[in-house]
Amino acid sequence: MFFITWDLQLTQSCSKRYSAMFDILEADIVVFQETKIQRKDLVDDMVLVPGWDCYWSLPKHKKEASPIDATTLDSEGRCVILEFPAFVLFGVYSPANRDETRDEFRLGFLNVLDARIRNLVAIGKRVIVTGDLNISREELDTANAEASMRKNGYTIEEYISTPARRMFNQLLEGGRVIGKRDQGREKAIMWDACRGFHPKRKGMFTCWEQKVNARPGNYGARIDYVLSSIDMKAWFSDCNIQEGLMGSDHCPVFAVIKDQVDVNGVMVHTLDMMNPQGMFSNGVRQREYSTSDMLPSSGRLIPEFDGRRNIKDMFTRKPALAKKTSTATSSTNREHENEKAEEIIHAIIGHSPEIESPKPIPRPGQDAVPSVAGKKRPSTASSTNRPFKRSKSGTSMAAIRTNTKGQQSLKGFFKSMAAANDSPAAESQTGSFSNSSFEAAPEISLASAALPTKISQAKSLSATSSTTPVASQGRSSNGNRSAHGSPSQDGGATEDWDVVHDPIESKESWSKLFTKPAAPRCEGHDEPCKTMLTKKSGMNCGRSFWMCARPLGPSGAKEKNTQWR
């Protein structure tokens, strides 16, 4: 029997990939942690997975400050407990050691978990504990041990004796405990399967910090475990990590139980012990799995999903054959449908000689209905009663846009707009423009200024045609710009533009204003840094900073002239 524990950080958006994940893992029992799903988020693809029975421990409410008691400790959905005939399975996601505000909750959770496991073992139950416990046993299980001790001023004895680590080591066989054991924890009752198969292996980490890209350099910690009762040690044939399987900041930890195990001196098949009585005999199936065999906490027994099945299961069985109908009946139905369609069309558009009724589409094997070639469409003279949309004379959209000048540059925001209403250009627009390409305002828009070709065409057209009021950038002989780009004949209405704004420069100034600053280059490798955002509460929350984009090395420190940060 093959089972896996994995802190995968599943969300509702991953529901479509549940079946694919189970197929990739190829396990008999899969335990996920940190699902971040509430009951309202459950959908069919999560609960009604074909071939699988799912069990959930869902949070009752969001995290909030409240007194620590038994109800509070069990309100965040951090533990799934299933009792099989062979053993009791724990799926655990222990609180992390983030800051001091959660220390009381964390130690309370670990105390309750320790008491529950010890009570089950005391009454003769076999127990397997899997999941993310967020505790590294000793310095061999974390690359950050020396840095942590140096930061907090701990000695090695003080580091091993931190409350959570001391409690955990007292639970494990071979756990390192400094001084006298605590009352009620005088005896170790659990076995670390992964360390049992690899007692001196270094770098056997299961979690890496993603923000600093620590996984390529294997700068991490072992905080995911498979623990079992000491009397089950002989049941396991292998236990290891799958550090090459991506998809999370954790990697899976797997364990393999032998097909036949020794129970009180008798060899028993694992399938006989894991399933309800009578389903298997010597590893051979005797009957199918039914709803009555499910454990009470099964997801399929949740009221929203009880008695339902996944839509994909509908296609696993052969569908019933449809009843055959005669050809004559089907053709009669099609003709009846065509007649109904004609009636609906006539009711909508009315029956008139100008509009032909739609003809039914010829079916294969049926002669097409010949079209009337001699009939012509009615002339335009006979349909003079149809109204036509008339445009306003002497005006156009370009002329309307001429009267509304837009902001041309960043400096234009601070420029007074009082002179805009007195512009003589608006009064001189008397003709209708035939070419929309040149119906522009006296000021050149940002989009047209970006195309030098169109600007040169506009200038050449204004030079050859004096009757079309085209705006140009020419200046009159007295230094003032006229309304039509030519010197003023009567010395009268002219528009005084003191500054000519470069549209390209204006575009660049706007872009610089709203563009994020470019990341600098790191000092050690002269490569662009990556931008990070501070999410931790405090004075720097919400601020951005830069750091080297290379992964963190095995030492966890800065390493110049190497492939690491």
C-alpha positions as CSV (number, residue, x, y, z in Angstrom):
1,M,0.0,0.0,0.0
2,F,1.4,3.3,-1.1
3,F,0.4,6.6,0.5
4,I,1.6,10.2,0.2
5,T,1.4,13.4,2.3
6,W,1.8,16.7,0.5
7,D,1.4,20.4,1.6
8,L,0.0,21.5,-1.8
9,Q,-1.8,24.7,-0.9
10,L,-4.9,23.8,-2.9
11,T,-7.5,26.4,-3.7
12,Q,-10.9,26.4,-5.4
13,S,-9.2,27.2,-8.7
14,C,-7.4,23.9,-8.6
15,S,-10.6,21.9,-8.5
16,K,-10.5,21.0,-12.2
17,R,-7.1,19.3,-11.7
18,Y,-7.9,17.0,-8.8
19,S,-8.3,13.9,-10.9
20,A,-5.1,14.6,-12.8
21,M,-3.2,15.0,-9.5
22,F,-4.4,11.7,-8.2
23,D,-3.4,10.0,-11.5
24,I,0.1,11.5,-11.3
25,L,0.7,10.5,-7.7
26,E,-0.4,6.9,-8.2
27,A,-1.1,6.4,-4.5
28,D,-3.7,4.5,-2.5
29,I,-4.0,7.2,0.2
30,V,-3.3,10.9,-0.4
31,V,-3.2,13.4,2.4
32,F,-3.2,17.1,1.4
33,Q,-2.6,20.0,3.8
34,E,-3.2,23.8,3.5
35,T,-6.2,23.5,1.2
36,K,-7.5,27.0,2.0
37,I,-11.1,25.9,1.3
38,Q,-14.2,26.5,3.2
39,R,-17.4,24.5,3.0
40,K,-19.0,27.0,0.6
41,D,-16.1,26.4,-1.8
42,L,-16.7,22.7,-2.3
43,V,-17.7,21.6,-5.8
44,D,-18.3,18.3,-7.5
45,D,-14.8,18.0,-8.9
46,M,-13.4,18.1,-5.3
47,V,-15.8,15.8,-3.5
48,L,-17.2,13.4,-6.2
49,V,-13.8,12.4,-7.7
50,P,-14.3,9.1,-9.7
51,G,-12.8,6.2,-7.9
52,W,-11.9,8.1,-4.7
53,D,-13.5,8.7,-1.4
54,C,-12.7,12.2,0.1
55,Y,-12.6,13.4,3.7
56,W,-12.4,17.1,4.7
57,S,-11.6,19.0,7.8
58,L,-12.9,22.5,7.0
59,P,-12.5,25.7,9.0
60,K,-15.5,26.8,10.8
61,H,-14.6,30.5,10.6
62,K,-11.7,32.7,9.7
63,K,-8.7,33.3,12.0
64,E,-9.4,35.8,14.7
65,A,-8.3,36.6,18.2
66,S,-10.2,34.5,20.8
67,P,-9.6,32.6,24.0
68,I,-7.7,29.3,23.5
69,D,-9.9,26.3,24.4
70,A,-10.7,22.9,22.9
71,T,-13.3,24.5,20.5
72,T,-11.0,27.1,19.3
73,L,-8.1,24.7,18.6
74,D,-10.4,22.6,16.4
75,S,-12.0,25.5,14.5
76,E,-9.4,26.0,11.8
77,G,-9.7,22.6,10.1
78,R,-6.1,21.6,10.8
79,C,-6.6,17.8,11.5
80,V,-8.3,14.9,9.8
81,I,-8.7,11.7,11.8
82,L,-9.9,8.5,10.1
83,E,-10.1,5.1,11.9
84,F,-9.5,2.1,9.6
85,P,-9.6,-1.5,10.9
86,A,-5.8,-1.6,10.5
87,F,-4.8,1.8,12.1
88,V,-5.9,5.3,12.9
89,L,-4.7,7.9,10.4
90,F,-4.0,11.5,11.3
91,G,-3.6,14.2,8.6
92,V,-2.2,17.2,10.3
93,Y,-1.4,20.8,9.4
94,S,0.3,22.3,12.4
95,P,0.4,26.1,13.0
96,A,3.6,27.7,11.9
97,N,6.0,29.7,14.1
98,R,5.4,33.1,12.4
99,D,5.3,35.5,15.3
100,E,4.6,35.7,19.0
101,T,0.9,36.3,18.6
102,R,0.3,32.7,17.6
103,D,2.6,31.0,20.1
104,E,-0.2,30.2,22.5
105,F,-2.4,28.7,19.9
106,R,0.5,26.7,18.4
107,L,1.6,25.2,21.7
108,G,-2.0,24.5,22.6
109,F,-2.6,22.6,19.3
110,L,0.5,20.5,19.7
111,N,-0.4,19.7,23.3
112,V,-3.8,18.4,22.3
113,L,-2.4,16.5,19.4
114,D,0.2,14.8,21.7
115,A,-2.4,13.9,24.2
116,R,-4.7,12.4,21.5
117,I,-2.0,10.2,20.0
118,R,-0.9,9.0,23.4
119,N,-4.4,8.1,24.5
120,L,-5.0,6.1,21.3
121,V,-1.8,4.2,21.7
122,A,-2.6,3.6,25.4
123,I,-5.8,1.8,24.5
124,G,-4.1,-0.5,21.9
125,K,-4.6,1.4,18.7
126,R,-2.0,1.6,15.9
127,V,-1.5,5.2,14.8
128,I,0.0,6.8,11.7
129,V,0.6,10.6,11.7
130,T,1.3,12.4,8.4
131,G,1.4,16.0,7.4
132,D,3.1,19.3,7.8
133,L,4.0,19.7,11.5
134,N,6.1,22.9,11.0
135,I,8.8,21.5,13.3
136,S,12.3,20.5,12.4
137,R,13.6,17.8,14.8
138,E,17.3,19.0,15.2
139,E,20.0,20.8,13.3
140,L,20.4,18.0,10.8
141,D,16.8,18.7,9.5
142,T,17.3,22.4,8.6
143,A,19.8,24.4,6.8
144,N,19.0,27.5,8.9
145,A,20.0,26.0,12.2
146,E,23.3,27.9,12.7
147,A,21.8,31.2,11.4
148,S,18.8,30.8,13.7
149,M,21.0,30.0,16.8
150,R,23.3,33.0,16.0
151,K,20.3,35.3,15.5
152,N,18.6,34.4,18.7
153,G,21.7,33.8,20.8
154,Y,20.9,30.1,21.4
155,T,23.3,27.3,22.2
156,I,22.7,23.9,20.6
157,E,21.0,22.7,23.8
158,E,18.7,25.7,24.0
159,Y,17.9,25.3,20.3
160,I,16.8,21.6,20.8
161,S,14.9,22.6,24.0
162,T,12.5,25.1,22.4
163,P,9.0,24.3,23.6
164,A,7.6,22.9,20.3
165,R,10.8,21.0,19.4
166,R,11.1,19.5,22.9
167,M,7.5,18.3,22.9
168,F,8.0,16.7,19.4
169,N,11.2,14.9,20.3
170,Q,9.7,13.4,23.4
171,L,7.0,11.8,21.2
172,L,9.6,10.2,18.9
173,E,11.8,7.2,19.4
174,G,15.4,8.4,19.3
175,G,14.3,12.0,19.8
176,R,16.9,14.2,21.4
177,V,15.7,15.5,24.8
178,I,17.9,17.6,27.0
179,G,17.3,17.0,30.7
180,K,14.5,15.1,32.4
181,R,11.4,14.3,30.4
182,D,8.1,16.1,31.1
183,Q,5.4,14.5,33.1
184,G,3.1,12.3,31.0
185,R,5.7,12.1,28.3
186,E,8.1,9.7,29.9
187,K,7.9,7.2,27.0
188,A,8.4,7.7,23.2
189,I,5.6,6.1,21.3
190,M,6.1,7.1,17.6
191,W,8.7,6.3,15.0
192,D,10.0,8.7,12.3
193,A,9.8,6.5,9.2
194,C,11.7,8.8,6.8
195,R,14.6,9.3,9.2
196,G,14.5,5.6,10.1
197,F,15.3,4.6,6.5
198,H,17.8,7.4,6.1
199,P,19.4,8.1,9.6
200,K,22.4,10.1,8.5
201,R,21.2,11.7,5.3
202,K,21.9,15.4,5.0
203,G,19.9,17.8,2.9
204,M,16.7,15.7,3.2
205,F,14.5,18.8,3.2
206,T,10.8,19.0,2.3
207,C,10.1,22.8,2.4
208,W,11.9,25.8,0.8
209,E,11.4,29.5,0.9
210,Q,9.9,30.6,-2.4
211,K,10.5,34.4,-1.9
212,V,14.3,33.9,-2.0
213,N,14.1,31.0,-4.5
214,A,15.9,28.7,-2.1
215,R,14.9,25.3,-3.7
216,P,17.6,25.1,-6.4
217,G,20.3,25.5,-3.8
218,N,18.4,23.1,-1.4
219,Y,18.4,25.7,1.4
220,G,15.3,24.4,3.3
221,A,14.0,22.4,6.2
222,R,12.4,19.0,6.9
223,I,9.0,19.7,8.5
224,D,6.8,17.2,6.7
225,Y,6.7,13.7,8.3
226,V,5.3,10.2,8.2
227,L,5.2,8.9,11.8
228,S,3.9,5.5,12.9
229,S,3.4,3.6,16.1
230,I,6.6,1.8,17.2
231,D,4.9,-1.6,16.8
232,M,4.3,-0.9,13.1
233,K,8.0,-0.3,12.2
234,A,8.2,-3.7,10.4
235,W,5.2,-2.9,8.3
236,F,7.1,-0.4,6.2
237,S,9.2,-1.3,3.2
238,D,10.3,2.3,2.2
239,C,9.8,5.9,3.1
240,N,11.4,8.9,1.3
241,I,10.8,12.4,-0.2
242,Q,10.0,13.3,-3.8
243,E,12.0,16.5,-4.0
244,G,11.8,16.6,-7.8
245,L,8.0,16.9,-7.9
246,M,7.1,20.5,-8.3
247,G,3.8,22.4,-7.7
248,S,4.3,23.8,-4.2
249,D,6.9,25.1,-1.8
250,H,6.8,21.7,-0.2
251,C,7.6,18.3,-1.8
252,P,5.7,15.1,-1.2
253,V,6.7,12.5,1.4
254,F,5.7,8.9,0.6
255,A,5.7,5.6,2.5
256,V,5.1,2.1,1.4
257,I,3.5,-0.6,3.5
258,K,4.1,-4.3,2.7
259,D,1.2,-6.3,1.1
260,Q,1.3,-8.7,4.0
261,V,2.2,-7.7,7.6
262,D,2.7,-9.5,10.9
263,V,-0.2,-9.0,13.3
264,N,0.2,-10.8,16.6
265,G,2.3,-13.5,14.9
266,V,-0.1,-14.0,11.9
267,M,0.6,-12.8,8.4
268,V,-2.4,-10.8,7.2
269,H,-3.0,-9.1,3.9
270,T,-3.1,-5.3,4.0
271,L,-6.3,-5.1,1.9
272,D,-8.1,-7.4,4.3
273,M,-7.3,-5.0,7.2
274,M,-7.9,-1.7,5.5
275,N,-11.4,-2.4,4.1
276,P,-14.7,-3.4,5.8
277,Q,-15.1,-7.0,6.8
278,G,-16.0,-9.3,3.9
279,M,-14.9,-7.0,1.1
280,F,-11.5,-8.7,0.6
281,S,-10.2,-12.2,1.5
282,N,-6.5,-12.9,1.2
283,G,-6.2,-9.8,-1.0
284,V,-9.0,-10.9,-3.4
285,R,-12.1,-8.7,-3.7
286,Q,-15.3,-10.4,-2.7
287,R,-17.8,-7.6,-3.2
288,E,-18.0,-4.0,-4.5
289,Y,-17.6,-0.9,-2.5
290,S,-20.9,0.8,-1.6
291,T,-22.2,3.9,0.2
292,S,-22.8,1.9,3.3
293,D,-19.1,1.2,3.6
294,M,-18.1,4.8,3.7
295,L,-16.8,6.3,7.0
296,P,-19.2,8.8,8.6
297,S,-17.0,11.8,7.8
298,S,-16.9,11.0,4.0
299,G,-17.4,14.0,1.7
300,R,-19.9,12.1,-0.3
301,L,-22.2,12.1,2.8
302,I,-22.2,15.9,3.1
303,P,-25.9,17.0,2.5
304,E,-25.0,19.0,-0.6
305,F,-23.5,15.9,-2.3
306,D,-25.3,13.0,-0.7
307,G,-26.9,10.8,-3.3
308,R,-25.2,12.6,-6.2
309,R,-22.5,11.6,-8.6
310,N,-20.0,13.3,-10.8
311,I,-21.2,14.1,-14.3
312,K,-18.1,12.3,-15.6
313,D,-19.5,9.0,-14.1
314,M,-22.5,9.2,-16.4
315,F,-20.2,8.4,-19.4
316,T,-18.6,5.3,-17.8
317,R,-21.6,3.2,-18.5
318,K,-23.0,2.5,-21.9
319,P,-26.0,4.8,-22.5
320,A,-29.3,3.3,-23.4
321,L,-30.1,3.1,-27.1
322,A,-32.4,5.7,-28.5
323,K,-35.7,4.5,-30.0
324,K,-35.7,4.2,-33.8
325,T,-38.2,6.2,-35.8
326,S,-39.3,5.6,-39.3
327,T,-38.0,7.7,-42.2
328,A,-41.5,8.9,-43.1
329,T,-42.2,10.2,-39.6
330,S,-38.9,12.0,-39.4
331,S,-39.4,13.7,-42.8
332,T,-43.0,14.7,-41.8
333,N,-41.6,16.3,-38.6
334,R,-39.0,18.2,-40.6
335,E,-41.6,19.6,-43.0
336,H,-43.8,20.6,-40.1
337,E,-40.8,22.4,-38.6
338,N,-40.1,24.2,-41.9
339,E,-43.8,25.4,-42.1
340,K,-43.6,26.7,-38.5
341,A,-40.4,28.6,-39.4
342,E,-42.0,30.2,-42.4
343,E,-45.0,31.3,-40.3
344,I,-42.7,32.9,-37.7
345,I,-40.7,34.8,-40.3
346,H,-43.9,36.1,-42.0
347,A,-45.2,37.2,-38.7
348,I,-42.1,39.2,-38.0
349,I,-41.3,40.8,-41.4
350,G,-44.8,40.7,-42.9
351,H,-45.8,39.2,-46.2
352,S,-44.8,41.7,-49.0
353,P,-43.9,41.2,-52.6
354,E,-40.6,42.8,-52.1
355,I,-39.3,40.2,-49.6
356,E,-39.2,36.6,-50.7
357,S,-40.1,33.9,-48.2
358,P,-37.2,31.7,-47.1
359,K,-37.0,28.4,-48.9
360,P,-36.3,25.2,-47.0
361,I,-32.8,23.9,-47.3
362,P,-32.7,20.9,-49.7
363,R,-31.7,17.6,-48.0
364,P,-29.2,15.1,-49.4
365,G,-30.9,13.1,-52.2
366,Q,-33.6,15.7,-52.8
367,D,-33.7,17.9,-55.8
368,A,-33.0,21.5,-55.1
369,V,-35.8,24.0,-55.6
370,P,-35.0,26.1,-58.8
371,S,-34.6,29.8,-58.2
372,V,-36.5,32.3,-60.2
373,A,-33.9,33.9,-62.4
374,G,-36.1,36.4,-64.2
375,K,-37.4,38.1,-61.1
376,K,-35.4,41.3,-60.3
377,R,-35.3,43.3,-57.2
378,P,-37.5,46.4,-57.2
379,S,-36.0,49.6,-58.3
380,T,-35.0,52.3,-56.0
381,A,-37.6,54.6,-57.4
382,S,-40.4,52.3,-56.2
383,S,-39.2,52.3,-52.6
384,T,-39.1,56.1,-52.0
385,N,-41.1,55.7,-48.9
386,R,-38.2,54.3,-47.0
387,P,-36.7,56.9,-44.7
388,F,-33.0,57.7,-45.0
389,K,-30.7,59.1,-42.3
390,R,-29.7,62.5,-43.2
391,S,-26.5,64.1,-41.9
392,K,-26.3,67.7,-40.7
393,S,-25.1,70.1,-43.4
394,G,-22.0,72.1,-42.8
395,T,-20.9,70.0,-39.8
396,S,-19.0,66.8,-39.2
397,M,-17.5,64.9,-36.3
398,A,-14.1,66.3,-37.1
399,A,-15.5,69.8,-36.9
400,I,-17.1,69.1,-33.5
401,R,-13.9,67.7,-32.2
402,T,-12.1,70.9,-33.4
403,N,-13.9,72.9,-30.8
404,T,-12.7,70.8,-27.9
405,K,-9.0,70.9,-27.4
406,G,-7.5,68.1,-25.4
407,Q,-4.5,68.3,-23.0
408,Q,-1.4,68.0,-25.2
409,S,1.3,67.6,-22.5
410,L,2.0,67.4,-18.8
411,K,2.7,71.1,-18.8
412,G,-0.7,71.7,-20.3
413,F,-2.3,70.7,-17.1
414,F,-1.1,73.9,-15.5
415,K,-1.9,76.1,-18.5
416,S,-4.8,78.5,-18.4
417,M,-7.7,77.5,-20.7
418,A,-9.3,81.0,-20.8
419,A,-8.1,81.7,-24.4
420,A,-9.5,78.4,-25.7
421,N,-13.1,79.7,-25.9
422,D,-12.1,82.8,-27.9
423,S,-10.2,80.9,-30.6
424,P,-11.0,82.3,-34.1
425,A,-10.5,78.8,-35.6
426,A,-13.9,77.8,-34.4
427,E,-15.6,80.7,-36.2
428,S,-13.8,80.1,-39.5
429,Q,-15.1,76.6,-39.9
430,T,-17.8,77.2,-42.6
431,G,-17.2,74.5,-45.2
432,S,-17.9,70.8,-44.9
433,F,-14.8,68.6,-44.9
434,S,-14.7,65.8,-47.4
435,N,-11.6,63.9,-46.2
436,S,-11.8,62.8,-42.6
437,S,-8.0,62.3,-42.5
438,F,-7.5,66.0,-42.5
439,E,-10.4,67.2,-40.4
440,A,-8.3,68.0,-37.4
441,A,-8.2,70.7,-34.8
442,P,-5.7,73.6,-35.0
443,E,-3.6,71.6,-32.5
444,I,-2.2,68.3,-33.6
445,S,-3.3,65.3,-31.6
446,L,-0.9,63.0,-29.8
447,A,-1.8,60.0,-32.1
448,S,-1.3,61.9,-35.3
449,A,1.9,63.5,-34.1
450,A,3.4,60.1,-33.6
451,L,3.2,59.5,-37.3
452,P,5.6,61.8,-39.3
453,T,4.3,60.5,-42.6
454,K,0.7,61.8,-42.0
455,I,2.1,65.1,-40.8
456,S,4.1,65.7,-44.0
457,Q,1.0,64.8,-46.1
458,A,-1.0,67.3,-44.2
459,K,1.5,70.0,-44.8
460,S,1.7,69.3,-48.5
461,L,-2.0,69.4,-48.9
462,S,-2.3,72.7,-47.0
463,A,0.2,74.2,-49.4
464,T,-1.6,73.2,-52.6
465,S,-5.2,73.8,-51.6
466,S,-6.1,77.2,-50.2
467,T,-9.9,76.5,-49.9
468,T,-9.7,73.6,-47.5
469,P,-9.3,74.7,-43.9
470,V,-6.4,72.3,-42.9
471,A,-4.5,73.0,-39.7
472,S,-0.7,73.2,-40.2
473,Q,2.2,74.2,-38.0
474,G,3.4,77.1,-40.2
475,R,3.8,80.6,-38.7
476,S,2.8,83.9,-40.1
477,S,5.4,86.6,-41.1
478,N,4.7,88.6,-37.9
479,G,5.5,85.6,-35.7
480,N,1.9,84.7,-34.9
481,R,0.2,81.4,-36.0
482,S,-2.9,82.0,-38.1
483,A,-6.1,79.9,-37.9
484,H,-5.4,78.1,-41.2
485,G,-1.7,77.9,-41.1
486,S,-1.1,80.9,-43.5
487,P,-0.3,84.5,-42.8
488,S,-3.3,86.6,-41.8
489,Q,-4.5,88.8,-44.7
490,D,-6.2,91.5,-42.6
491,G,-4.0,91.4,-39.6
492,G,-7.0,90.5,-37.5
493,A,-7.8,87.3,-35.7
494,T,-4.7,85.2,-35.0
495,E,-4.0,82.7,-32.2
496,D,-0.9,83.3,-30.2
497,W,0.9,80.1,-29.3
498,D,4.0,80.9,-27.4
499,V,5.2,77.3,-27.0
500,V,5.1,74.4,-29.4
501,H,4.8,71.2,-27.5
502,D,6.6,68.2,-28.8
503,P,4.1,65.3,-28.8
504,I,6.8,62.7,-28.6
505,E,8.2,64.4,-25.5
506,S,4.8,64.7,-24.0
507,K,4.1,61.0,-24.5
508,E,7.4,60.2,-22.8
509,S,6.7,62.4,-19.8
510,W,3.3,60.8,-19.3
511,S,4.9,57.3,-19.6
512,K,7.6,58.1,-17.0
513,L,5.0,59.4,-14.6
514,F,2.9,56.2,-14.5
515,T,5.6,53.6,-15.2
516,K,7.3,51.7,-12.4
517,P,10.9,52.5,-11.9
518,A,13.3,50.0,-13.5
519,A,15.0,47.6,-11.2
520,P,18.7,48.2,-10.6
521,R,21.4,45.7,-11.3
522,C,22.8,43.6,-8.5
523,E,26.3,44.4,-7.2
524,G,27.6,40.8,-7.3
525,H,26.5,39.7,-10.8
526,D,25.6,42.9,-12.6
527,E,22.2,41.4,-13.5
528,P,18.7,43.0,-13.2
529,C,17.2,42.6,-9.7
530,K,13.7,41.4,-9.0
531,T,11.1,43.6,-7.3
532,M,9.6,42.3,-4.0
533,L,6.7,43.6,-1.9
534,T,6.6,43.8,1.9
535,K,3.5,42.1,3.2
536,K,4.4,41.8,6.9
537,S,2.6,44.2,9.1
538,G,4.7,47.1,10.2
539,M,6.1,50.5,9.1
540,N,7.4,48.9,5.8
541,C,4.2,47.1,4.9
542,G,3.3,47.8,1.3
543,R,6.7,49.0,0.3
544,S,8.7,47.5,-2.5
545,F,12.4,46.6,-2.5
546,W,14.9,44.9,-4.8
547,M,17.0,41.8,-4.4
548,C,19.2,39.6,-6.6
549,A,17.2,37.3,-8.9
550,R,19.5,34.3,-8.5
551,P,18.5,31.5,-6.1
552,L,19.8,31.3,-2.6
553,G,22.9,29.0,-2.2
554,P,23.3,26.1,0.2
555,S,25.0,28.3,2.8
556,G,22.2,30.8,3.0
557,A,24.7,33.7,2.8
558,K,25.8,36.0,0.0
559,E,28.1,34.3,-2.5
560,K,29.9,36.5,-5.0
561,N,31.4,35.1,-8.2
562,T,29.3,32.0,-7.9
563,Q,26.0,30.7,-9.5
564,W,24.2,31.6,-6.3
565,R,23.0,34.8,-4.8
